[in-house]
Amino acid sequence: MSRTTYRCTCGARIRFKQDLEKESGGLSPNWACRDCGTPVPGQTAEKIRHQHPS
C-alpha cells in the first residue's frame, strides 16, 4: 500500500500525523498544516493521520 502525502501551500510536506494539527469544533475534526495552519482536505488528512513513520 502506498503512502499518502500532501504538499501544503506553504511548501511543507505532510506525511504523518505529527505534521498535522487538529482543530477542535464541529462534529468531525478538522486538520491543518502544523507549520502554517492552512486547512488540509479532510479525506487526505484522515489517510495521513493513520500512517506511522518507520
Buried (B, 14 or more C-beta within 10 A) or exposed (E): EEEBBBEBEEEBEBBBBEBBBEEEEEEEBBBBBBBEEEEBEEEBBBBBBEBEEE
